[in-house]
């Protein structure tokens, strides 16, 4: 992805006191993060979105947002913020919950991209790539990606590098072994099988989310590429970002990618909630190492 100026981004006055010893790039990065955090306070109430700070897990220019779609009626009320075409797409979903999920992610994505581009949300036009990866017709260098599962959705945006994201609710009853032969490499399968049975399903979903985030960053479909890359499932999340291992020229651009699992997706369970009602989530964000276009 080509270098892109952040001069259009909203400024945060609290960041103007940065030390004079900071480089210009560092000061700009701090201002950008402060602006995004400030914007999060503005949209948190109407859009129920929260900004997930990097905390050194990924570069500060990679901005991750979490949506909690717990109130479907509130999300359905956001329908009018979408274009007529998007409203028609939402109406094709039969279940209100599915309509709310589409409206939630698209309305919030528009709001966030509008801030990045300094334009009204309604003026944004999307272009779909060969495998359904969206880009902005007016600003194709701005990379973004969306994923949703259960009551949560994640949005990642970067003006400086290619990004991908995935979130999955962990289905404890899933027959993961029947999927693993298509998803996992031999090393990944062995790493999962060595764990106690109670941990195997979640570890499979960690593998799945990492691979999907990587392939989405590459703009590739998952159908025939899941075994083109592998991840080290023996490393804990706190061990830092990880580089995937390549097994095919099909995904050779993945050598420019890094990824990090995200463990702070689900918020605390409501008071009085039964253990059986709580849902575990796995998520992962992928990002390129350099300011280059890898697609």
Order of alpha helices (4+ residues) and beta strands (2+ residues): alpha-beta-beta-alpha-alpha-alpha-beta-beta-beta-beta-beta-alpha-alpha-alpha-beta-beta-beta-beta
